[in-house]
Amino acid sequence: MSLFADEFYGLDTSAKISAAINSLPPDGGIVDASRIQKISVPIQGHNEITDDFNSTIFVTKPVKLLLGAVNYTTSADPVFSLSANFSLVGVDRKATSLLTKNTGKLFELVGSKDSHIWPANGTGSPYFSIERMTLIGNGQSCIFDTSRGVRFNEGSIRIEDNIIKNFGSVALIFGKSVYYIMICNNYFDDNYGSIYLEYACDSHILNNRFLQGHDATDGPQIVIVAPNVRVSGNDFFGSDNSSEPDILLKPIGSSTDGGWVWVVDNKFGAERETFNPKRSRIAVGSLPKGHQIKPYIPESAPESPVSGPTTIRGNHFLGPGMMFLVGISRNKEKKLVTFITEPRHGIPFKG
C-alpha cells in the first residue's frame, strides 16, 4: 500500500508522516511525503504548519518513506524511533536535507541486547537504509548509535549516495555484531569522525569521499575493531589541524581484533596536509591518550595486539604524511599481521 502524507492532518511534517504510517496495514507500505513542500500556513484555531520534524516518528511496521526536495529541520530526539524495517529516500542528495538542532540521534533502533536480531517485532530480515539525503549534524548529534545493546544480525544496513556533514560525534556508530553493512558513494565532510565499527561488523566501505574535520580535537574518519571489513576505492583528505589518522585499526583484545581487514585501492590526498610529525594516514593501535569516541566507547588497552591478517595494498599516498604507523604493544608479543603497500608513481612520502 502507498499513502500520501500530505493528505493527512498534522501541524508539521513529522505529524503528517506519523499519521500516514499509523494508517498503513500491519505489513507496512510506502509513505510518500514528497508533495509536502516549504509551507507556513496559519490554520484557524491551530498553530501554523511548518516543514519541521518537531516530534519523534515511531516506525512499528515496515515502511519506505519518500521525502521531497525540501530542507527539513528537526528538534526531535530521535527523529525516527525504529522497531521495524525502514528505508528513507530523498529526491537527490543536494535537494533533500535534514538539519538537526539537538544533541541526540537522528535514528534510534529500538531493541534489547538480549534479543537475537532487530527489529524487535520480528517482521522479516532486519533492513535499514538511507539514500539520496544530506544529513547535517549542526556541530553535534550523530546519525545513529547501535553501541548500546541493540543487535542487528544477518540483516542489511545500507547508507548510499548521501552527504553527511558537521556531526559533533562520530556520525555512524555500529555496535558489536551489527552486520551486514554497505556504505557507498557518500560524501563525509567536517565530522568529528565518520564511521566507527565495533567487533564483528561485516562491512563494505566503498567509493566514498572523506574530508577530515578542521578542529584539532577531531578524530579518525574510520575506526575499525574488525574483523571482516573492506575499505576500497575511497578518497581521504586530511585536516590542517587534527593529527589523527584517516583510518585507525583499534584492537580491544579479542582473537581477531584489528585483523581480517582490507584497505585497498584508496587515494590519500595531499590537500590540507601539513608536516605534522604525529599524523599518519593509517594507524594501528589504541586511540590516542585522552581521545575517545563520542558517544563514549572505551579505549583499547595499550597492549592489545592486532590479531589477524590485514592487507593494505594498491593505495595512492600523496603529501608529506606517513603512510602508516604500527603501534607496538608493551608486552612485545608476536603479531600475526603483515602489511603490504605499494606507493605509486614515485610520490614522496614521509616515514
Phi, psi and chi 1 to 4 in degrees:
 res  aa     phi    psi   chi1   chi2   chi3   chi4
   1 MET       -  143.0  175.6 -179.1  -73.7      -
   2 SER  -125.0  130.9 -179.8      -      -      -
   3 LEU  -125.4  146.6  -60.5  175.5      -      -
   4 PHE   -95.2  122.0  -71.3   98.5      -      -
   5 ALA   -65.8  -29.2      -      -      -      -
   6 ASP   -69.5  -12.3   63.5  -54.2      -      -
   7 GLU   -85.5   -1.6  -64.6  178.5   -5.8      -
   8 PHE  -108.3  148.6  -69.7   81.8      -      -
   9 TYR   -76.8  141.9  175.5   76.2      -      -
  10 GLY  -179.4  151.0      -      -      -      -
  11 LEU   -83.9  -11.4  -64.0  179.4      -      -
  12 ASP  -152.3  179.9   60.0   12.9      -      -
  13 THR   -61.5  -42.9  -60.5      -      -      -
  14 SER   -63.7  -36.3   55.2      -      -      -
  15 ALA   -66.8  -40.5      -      -      -      -
  16 LYS   -65.2  -43.6  -72.8  177.7  171.6  -71.6
  17 ILE   -64.5  -42.2  -68.4  172.3      -      -
  18 SER   -60.5  -41.6  -67.0      -      -      -
  19 ALA   -64.0  -39.2      -      -      -      -
  20 ALA   -67.7  -42.8      -      -      -      -
  21 ILE   -61.4  -42.2  -69.6  174.4      -      -
  22 ASN   -63.4  -23.5  -68.1  -23.5      -      -
  23 SER   -88.5   -7.8  -62.6      -      -      -
  24 LEU   -71.2  154.0  -71.4  171.6      -      -
  25 PRO   -68.4  168.8   24.3  -33.5      -      -
  26 PRO   -57.7  -28.4  -26.6   35.2      -      -
  27 ASP   -77.8   -3.7  -69.4  -20.5      -      -
  28 GLY    83.9 -163.4      -      -      -      -
  29 GLY   164.3 -158.0      -      -      -      -
  30 ILE  -107.0  132.9  -61.5  172.4      -      -
  31 VAL  -112.6  118.7  171.9      -      -      -
  32 ASP  -102.2  106.8 -170.9  -19.4      -      -
  33 ALA  -105.3   15.5      -      -      -      -
  34 SER   -70.7  -17.3   62.8      -      -      -
  35 ARG   -87.1   -5.6  -60.8 -165.1  -53.1 -164.4
  36 ILE   -81.0  112.8  -59.5  177.5      -      -
  37 GLN  -106.6 -176.2  -60.9  -60.5  -41.2      -
  38 LYS   -59.7  114.6  -77.0  -83.3 -171.2 -179.5
  39 ILE  -136.4  146.7   50.7  177.4      -      -
  40 SER  -152.0   78.2 -179.1      -      -      -
  41 VAL  -115.9  114.9 -178.5      -      -      -
  42 PRO   -64.7  134.4  -17.6   30.7      -      -
  43 ILE  -114.5  131.6  -62.7  178.6      -      -
  44 GLN   -57.3  126.3 -173.3  174.5    1.6      -
  45 GLY    82.6    1.4      -      -      -      -
  46 HIS  -135.8  167.4  -62.0  -78.9      -      -
  47 ASN   -68.6  164.7  -64.1  -35.4      -      -
  48 GLU   -75.3  151.6   66.0  176.2   18.6      -
  49 ILE   -79.0  140.3  -59.9  176.0      -      -
  50 THR  -128.9  173.7   72.7      -      -      -
  51 ASP   -92.3   13.0   62.1  -31.6      -      -
  52 ASP   -83.7  158.4  -67.7  -18.7      -      -
  53 PHE  -101.5   92.4  -72.7   75.4      -      -
  54 ASN   -98.9   -5.3  -67.8  -41.9      -      -
  55 SER  -138.6  153.1   58.0      -      -      -
  56 THR   -68.6  136.5  -62.2      -      -      -
  57 ILE   -97.6  119.5  -63.0  170.4      -      -
  58 PHE   -96.2  117.3  -67.0   89.9      -      -
  59 VAL  -103.4  106.3  178.6      -      -      -
  60 THR  -114.0    6.4   58.2      -      -      -
  61 LYS  -146.4  157.5   60.0 -168.5   75.3  171.8
  62 PRO   -59.2  127.4  -24.0   34.5      -      -
  63 VAL  -138.7  137.2  172.3      -      -      -
  64 LYS  -110.5  117.9 -178.1  175.3 -176.1  177.6
  65 LEU  -107.8  125.1  174.9   59.7      -      -
  66 LEU  -105.1  125.4  -51.8  178.4      -      -
  67 LEU  -109.2  153.6  -64.4 -179.4      -      -
  68 GLY   -91.4 -172.0      -      -      -      -
  69 ALA   -82.1   74.6      -      -      -      -
  70 VAL  -136.0  144.0  178.2      -      -      -
  71 ASN   -91.7   93.7  -63.0  -39.9      -      -
  72 TYR   -81.5  150.6  -59.4   98.1      -      -
  73 THR  -123.5  159.5   58.9      -      -      -
  74 THR  -144.8  143.8  176.0      -      -      -
  75 SER  -119.3    4.9   56.7      -      -      -
  76 ALA   -82.3  150.6      -      -      -      -
  77 ASP  -141.6  105.7  177.6   20.5      -      -
  78 PRO   -81.0  170.6   32.9  -37.3      -      -
  79 VAL   -74.3  -43.8 -178.6      -      -      -
  80 PHE  -123.3  126.3  -63.4   94.5      -      -
  81 SER  -105.4  115.4  175.7      -      -      -
  82 LEU  -112.0  120.4  -50.6  177.4      -      -
  83 SER  -123.7   16.1   56.5      -      -      -
  84 ALA  -149.5  168.4      -      -      -      -
  85 ASN   -61.7  142.7  -65.7  -22.1      -      -
  86 PHE  -149.6  139.9 -177.8   67.7      -      -
  87 SER  -133.0  127.2  179.6      -      -      -
  88 LEU  -113.0  124.8  178.2   65.4      -      -
  89 VAL  -131.4  125.8 -177.3      -      -      -
  90 GLY   -97.1  178.0      -      -      -      -
  91 VAL   -74.3  -47.4  172.5      -      -      -
  92 ASP  -160.5  147.7  175.0   84.6      -      -
  93 ARG   -68.7  -13.7   67.4 -178.9 -171.9  176.5
  94 LYS  -101.2   -7.8  -70.3 -170.4  175.3 -178.6
  95 ALA   -99.9  -30.0      -      -      -      -
  96 THR  -115.3  118.9  -52.4      -      -      -
  97 SER  -134.3  155.2   66.7      -      -      -
  98 LEU  -133.6  114.2 -175.1   58.9      -      -
  99 LEU  -105.0  123.0  167.5   67.3      -      -
 100 THR   -91.8  143.3  177.5      -      -      -
 101 LYS  -112.4   10.6  -66.3 -177.2  177.8  179.2
 102 ASN  -119.3  177.8   60.9   62.2      -      -
 103 THR  -105.3   14.0   57.8      -      -      -
 104 GLY  -100.1 -134.1      -      -      -      -
 105 LYS  -120.4  149.2  -61.4  178.7  -73.5  -68.5
 106 LEU   -75.1  -39.7  -66.1 -178.8      -      -
 107 PHE  -126.4  138.6  -58.4   87.7      -      -
 108 GLU  -125.1  121.5 -179.0  176.4   58.2      -
 109 LEU   -89.7  114.4  -83.1   62.0      -      -
 110 VAL   -88.3  127.6  178.4      -      -      -
 111 GLY  -176.1 -168.5      -      -      -      -
 112 SER  -129.5  145.0  165.8      -      -      -
 113 LYS   -65.2  -17.4   65.2  179.9 -180.0 -179.4
 114 ASP   -90.6  -13.9  -61.2  -39.7      -      -
 115 SER   -82.3  143.5   61.5      -      -      -
 116 HIS   -69.2  -42.6  179.3   60.8      -      -
 117 ILE  -136.3  155.1   62.9  170.0      -      -
 118 TRP   -97.6  144.2  176.2   94.7      -      -
 119 PRO   -80.7  156.1   27.4  -33.8      -      -
 120 ALA   -66.4  -26.2      -      -      -      -
 121 ASN   -88.9    3.1   62.4    0.7      -      -
 122 GLY    68.4   27.1      -      -      -      -
 123 THR   -84.4   76.2   51.1      -      -      -
 124 GLY    79.4 -175.0      -      -      -      -
 125 SER   -66.1  139.3  -62.0      -      -      -
 126 PRO   -65.1  138.3   20.5  -30.5      -      -
 127 TYR  -149.3  135.8 -179.5   81.7      -      -
 128 PHE  -150.1  131.0  171.8   52.8      -      -
 129 SER  -144.9  150.2   70.6      -      -      -
 130 ILE  -130.8  126.0  -52.1  170.7      -      -
 131 GLU  -137.8  141.0  -55.8  173.5   56.1      -
 132 ARG    55.7   50.8  -58.9 -161.3  -67.2  -87.4
 133 MET  -129.7  156.5  -64.2  -78.8  -60.0      -
 134 THR  -106.9  122.3  -71.0      -      -      -
 135 LEU  -113.2  122.6  -57.1  176.0      -      -
 136 ILE  -119.2  123.1  -53.1  170.6      -      -
 137 GLY   -85.4  -10.9      -      -      -      -
 138 ASN    57.8   34.5 -160.9   27.4      -      -
 139 GLY    75.8   12.1      -      -      -      -
 140 GLN  -154.2 -171.1   50.5 -161.9   -5.7      -
 141 SER    67.6  176.5 -171.0      -      -      -
 142 CYS  -145.3  166.0   66.5      -      -      -
 143 ILE   -75.0  -52.5  -64.8  174.8      -      -
 144 PHE  -159.7  162.4   61.0   82.8      -      -
 145 ASP  -140.4  108.5  174.4    7.3      -      -
 146 THR  -102.7   22.1   63.1      -      -      -
 147 SER   -83.7   -5.0   66.9      -      -      -
 148 ARG   -98.7   32.9  -56.4  -67.2 -179.9  175.3
 149 GLY   106.3   -1.7      -      -      -      -
 150 VAL   -83.1  126.3  176.2      -      -      -
 151 ARG   -97.9  137.4  -69.5  179.6  179.5  -94.0
 152 PHE  -136.8   80.1 -168.9  106.9      -      -
 153 ASN  -101.4  142.2  -57.9  147.4      -      -
 154 GLU    55.9   35.4  -60.5  177.0   -0.4      -
 155 GLY  -120.1 -149.6      -      -      -      -
 156 SER  -148.3  124.7  175.5      -      -      -
 157 ILE  -116.3  126.4  -68.3 -178.5      -      -
 158 ARG  -129.3  120.4 -172.2  160.5   57.4   89.8
 159 ILE  -117.2  108.4  -47.1  -63.8      -      -
 160 GLU  -140.0  133.4 -177.3  173.8   -0.6      -
 161 ASP    60.7   49.6 -164.5   23.3      -      -
 162 ASN  -122.2  160.8  -57.6  -74.3      -      -
 163 ILE  -105.3  125.1  -63.5  172.9      -      -
 164 ILE  -125.0  112.6  -63.2  170.9      -      -
 165 LYS  -143.2  150.2   58.9 -171.1  -69.0 -173.1
 166 ASN    62.2   41.2 -163.1   26.1      -      -
 167 PHE   -93.0  129.8  -78.2   88.7      -      -
 168 GLY   -81.6   -8.3      -      -      -      -
 169 SER  -113.6  175.2  164.7      -      -      -
 170 VAL   -59.7  130.1  176.7      -      -      -
 171 ALA   -66.6  -47.1      -      -      -      -
 172 LEU  -120.5  111.1  -60.0  169.4      -      -
 173 ILE  -114.0  115.0  -58.5  174.8      -      -
 174 PHE  -107.8  118.0  -62.6   94.0      -      -
 175 GLY   -77.4 -177.8      -      -      -      -
 176 LYS   -57.5  135.5 -176.7  177.9  179.4  179.8
 177 SER    59.8   40.2  -63.1      -      -      -
 178 VAL  -100.3  112.5  175.5      -      -      -
 179 TYR  -159.1  153.8   60.2   90.1      -      -
 180 TYR   -97.1  148.1  -62.6   94.0      -      -
 181 ILE  -120.6  131.5  -58.4  166.0      -      -
 182 MET  -124.0  116.5  174.6   70.1   74.5      -
 183 ILE  -121.6  107.4  -57.5  173.3      -      -
 184 CYS  -144.4  147.6   58.3      -      -      -
 185 ASN    59.8   35.8  -59.4  -34.1      -      -
 186 ASN  -106.1  161.7  -59.1  -74.3      -      -
 187 TYR  -118.7  108.8 -177.4   92.0      -      -
 188 PHE   -99.8  125.1  -67.5   90.1      -      -
 189 ASP  -137.7  121.9 -177.3   15.9      -      -
 190 ASP    57.8   47.6 -163.6   19.7      -      -
 191 ASN  -102.3  154.3  -59.3  -61.4      -      -
 192 TYR   -55.4  -40.0  170.3   86.1      -      -
 193 GLY  -162.5  157.7      -      -      -      -
 194 SER  -103.1  -46.9  -66.1      -      -      -
 195 ILE  -139.8  131.8  -57.1  168.1      -      -
 196 TYR  -123.5  124.5  179.8   91.2      -      -
 197 LEU  -116.9  110.4  -61.6  167.7      -      -
 198 GLU   -74.0 -173.5 -136.9  -12.9  -42.2      -
 199 TYR   -61.5  136.1  179.2   75.4      -      -
 200 ALA    63.0   40.9      -      -      -      -
 201 CYS  -103.0   86.3  -71.7      -      -      -
 202 ASP   -62.9  119.6  -64.7   20.0      -      -
 203 SER  -143.1  149.6  -54.1      -      -      -
 204 HIS  -120.0  119.1  -77.5   67.8      -      -
 205 ILE  -113.1  102.5  -56.5  173.1      -      -
 206 LEU  -128.9  133.5  -52.8  174.5      -      -
 207 ASN    57.9   39.9  -55.7  -32.8      -      -
 208 ASN  -103.2  167.4  -57.3  -78.0      -      -
 209 ARG  -122.1  124.6 -177.1  178.6  175.5   90.7
 210 PHE  -117.4  121.7  -65.5   88.8      -      -
 211 LEU  -113.2  115.6  -87.9   68.7      -      -
 212 GLN   -66.2  149.9 -164.8  170.9   32.4      -
 213 GLY   -63.6  158.8      -      -      -      -
 214 HIS   -84.3  -19.3  -73.0  -80.5      -      -
 215 ASP   -74.6  147.0  -67.3  -18.7      -      -
 216 ALA   -64.5  -22.2      -      -      -      -
 217 THR   -90.2   -4.0   57.2      -      -      -
 218 ASP   -65.6  146.1  -74.7  -22.6      -      -
 219 GLY   -99.6 -169.6      -      -      -      -
 220 PRO   -61.1  152.7  -18.2   30.0      -      -
 221 GLN   -75.7  -38.4  -72.8  -54.8  -68.3      -
 222 ILE  -129.4  127.1  -57.7  176.6      -      -
 223 VAL  -115.8  126.6  178.2      -      -      -
 224 ILE  -124.5  118.9  -57.2  170.8      -      -
 225 VAL   -84.0  -37.6  174.5      -      -      -
 226 ALA    84.8  174.0      -      -      -      -
 227 PRO   -95.7 -174.7   35.0  -36.5      -      -
 228 ASN    65.0   58.3  -60.1  -32.8      -      -
 229 VAL  -129.3  131.7  176.8      -      -      -
 230 ARG  -118.0  124.7  176.6  174.4  -69.2  -88.1
 231 VAL  -117.7  111.5 -178.2      -      -      -
 232 SER  -147.5  141.3  178.7      -      -      -
 233 GLY    72.2   18.6      -      -      -      -
 234 ASN   -95.9  159.1  -56.3  -80.1      -      -
 235 ASP  -110.2  130.4  -69.6   -8.9      -      -
 236 PHE  -119.6  131.8  -67.8   91.9      -      -
 237 PHE  -129.1  134.3  -62.7   92.5      -      -
 238 GLY   -84.3 -165.6      -      -      -      -
 239 SER  -118.5  150.9  168.3      -      -      -
 240 ASP   -81.6   -1.5   41.0   14.3      -      -
 241 ASN  -125.5  -46.3  -70.0  -47.8      -      -
 242 SER   -72.4  142.5  176.9      -      -      -
 243 SER  -103.4    9.2   59.9      -      -      -
 244 GLU   -77.7  153.8  -56.6  -55.1  -35.2      -
 245 PRO   -73.0  166.4   29.3  -36.7      -      -
 246 ASP   -71.8  -42.5  -62.3  -57.8      -      -
 247 ILE  -127.1  130.2  -59.7  173.5      -      -
 248 LEU  -122.0  121.7  174.5   65.9      -      -
 249 LEU   -88.8  122.7  -55.5 -177.6      -      -
 250 LYS  -124.7   84.5 -172.6 -179.4   96.1   64.6
 251 PRO   -64.3  146.7  -17.1   30.5      -      -
 252 ILE  -126.1    3.9   58.1  175.1      -      -
 253 GLY   122.0   -9.8      -      -      -      -
 254 SER   -79.4  168.7  -62.4      -      -      -
 255 SER   -67.7  -22.4   60.1      -      -      -
 256 THR  -118.7   14.6   54.2      -      -      -
 257 ASP   -61.4  137.4  -82.3    2.8      -      -
 258 GLY    77.2   -9.7      -      -      -      -
 259 GLY  -108.5  178.2      -      -      -      -
 260 TRP    54.7   47.6  -57.5  104.7      -      -
 261 VAL  -124.1  138.9  172.6      -      -      -
 262 TRP  -119.7  118.2  -66.0  -98.0      -      -
 263 VAL  -115.8   97.7 -179.0      -      -      -
 264 VAL  -134.9  142.6  -63.0      -      -      -
 265 ASP    58.6   39.5  -60.7  -31.6      -      -
 266 ASN  -103.0  161.7  -59.4  -78.3      -      -
 267 LYS  -110.2  128.9  173.5 -174.4  174.5 -178.7
 268 PHE  -111.6   99.0  -66.3   82.6      -      -
 269 GLY   -74.8  163.2      -      -      -      -
 270 ALA   -92.4  -14.1      -      -      -      -
 271 GLU   -59.2  136.8  -70.6   82.0   -9.4      -
 272 ARG    67.4    5.9  -57.1 -165.1  -59.9  176.4
 273 GLU   -77.7  144.9  -73.4  -63.8  -41.9      -
 274 THR  -122.5 -178.4   64.9      -      -      -
 275 PHE   -92.0   41.1  -73.8   92.8      -      -
 276 ASN   -69.7  114.1 -173.3  -19.7      -      -
 277 PRO   -69.1  -13.0   26.3  -34.4      -      -
 278 LYS   -87.4  -10.3  -64.0 -178.6  179.3 -179.6
 279 ARG   -98.4  133.2  173.2  165.6  161.5   75.8
 280 SER  -127.0  160.3   60.1      -      -      -
 281 ARG   -79.7  -35.5  -52.3  -48.9  -62.2  -96.6
 282 ILE  -131.1  132.5  -56.7  170.0      -      -
 283 ALA  -130.9  151.6      -      -      -      -
 284 VAL  -125.3  127.9 -179.8      -      -      -
 285 GLY   140.3 -162.3      -      -      -      -
 286 SER   -74.7  163.6  -57.8      -      -      -
 287 LEU   -63.3  149.9  -71.5  167.2      -      -
 288 PRO   -57.6  151.1  -22.5   33.1      -      -
 289 LYS   -56.6  130.4 -176.1  177.6 -179.1 -179.5
 290 GLY    85.7   -6.6      -      -      -      -
 291 HIS   -98.0  141.9 -175.0   90.4      -      -
 292 GLN  -145.6  157.4   66.7 -177.4   42.0      -
 293 ILE   -74.9  135.8  -61.3  -63.0      -      -
 294 LYS  -110.0  128.2  -63.3 -170.7  -66.7 -173.4
 295 PRO   -57.3  162.9  -23.8   34.5      -      -
 296 TYR   -63.4  127.1  177.5   71.2      -      -
 297 ILE  -130.7  131.1  -65.4  174.2      -      -
 298 PRO   -56.5  147.6  -23.1   32.6      -      -
 299 GLU   -74.8  163.6  -63.6 -177.8    4.8      -
 300 SER   -68.9  152.6  -52.1      -      -      -
 301 ALA   -69.5  140.3      -      -      -      -
 302 PRO   -57.5  -27.8  -23.2   32.9      -      -
 303 GLU   -92.5    4.4   64.8  -86.2   12.4      -
 304 SER   -65.8  123.1  -64.4      -      -      -
 305 PRO   -89.9  158.1   33.5  -34.2      -      -
 306 VAL   -73.8  129.1  171.2      -      -      -
 307 SER  -118.7   19.9  -54.5      -      -      -
 308 GLY  -157.7  165.6      -      -      -      -
 309 PRO   -64.6  137.1   21.9  -31.7      -      -
 310 THR  -134.3  136.1  -63.4      -      -      -
 311 THR  -116.0  124.6  -60.3      -      -      -
 312 ILE  -122.6  106.6  -59.2  175.3      -      -
 313 ARG  -147.8  142.8 -176.5 -175.1   64.0 -127.4
 314 GLY    71.1   18.3      -      -      -      -
 315 ASN   -86.1  155.1  -61.8  -72.9      -      -
 316 HIS  -108.4  104.6 -168.6  173.9      -      -
 317 PHE   -99.3  126.9  -66.9   93.1      -      -
 318 LEU  -123.6  150.9  -63.4  162.4      -      -
 319 GLY    92.7 -176.8      -      -      -      -
 320 PRO   -86.4   -9.2   31.4  -35.7      -      -
 321 GLY   -70.5  152.5      -      -      -      -
 322 MET   -63.8  144.2  -71.1 -174.6  -68.1      -
 323 MET   -63.3  -56.7  -73.4 -164.7  -56.4      -
 324 PHE  -150.0  158.7   56.9   85.3      -      -
 325 LEU  -132.5  122.7  175.1   66.7      -      -
 326 VAL  -101.3  118.9 -179.7      -      -      -
 327 GLY   -71.1  139.2      -      -      -      -
 328 ILE  -100.3  127.8  -56.6  -61.3      -      -
 329 SER   -72.1  149.5   63.9      -      -      -
 330 ARG   -69.5  -27.5  -70.2 -169.7  -69.4 -172.3
 331 ASN   -85.1   -2.4   61.3   12.3      -      -
 332 LYS    55.5   28.8  -59.5 -174.1 -175.6  -60.4
 333 GLU   -71.5  155.5   62.1 -178.1  -78.8      -
 334 LYS   -68.2  134.8 -173.8  176.9  179.9  179.7
 335 LYS   -87.8  153.3  -55.6  -64.7 -174.2  -60.9
 336 LEU  -101.5    1.8  -57.7  176.1      -      -
 337 VAL  -105.8  140.9   58.5      -      -      -
 338 THR  -122.6  132.4  -59.6      -      -      -
 339 PHE  -102.4  131.2  -71.0   90.0      -      -
 340 ILE  -125.8  124.8  -56.4  172.0      -      -
 341 THR  -141.2  154.6 -171.5      -      -      -
 342 GLU  -130.7   93.2  -59.9  173.6   -0.3      -
 343 PRO   -65.3  138.7   22.9  -30.8      -      -
 344 ARG  -111.0  152.8  -65.4 -179.7  174.2  178.0
 345 HIS    62.9   19.6  -50.1  -57.0      -      -
 346 GLY    66.9   22.9      -      -      -      -
 347 ILE   -67.9  126.7  -59.2  -62.3      -      -
 348 PRO   -69.7  145.7   26.6  -34.5      -      -
 349 PHE  -143.4  165.4   58.7   86.2      -      -
 350 LYS  -108.4  136.0 -174.9  178.2 -178.7 -178.6
 351 GLY   129.0      -      -      -      -      -
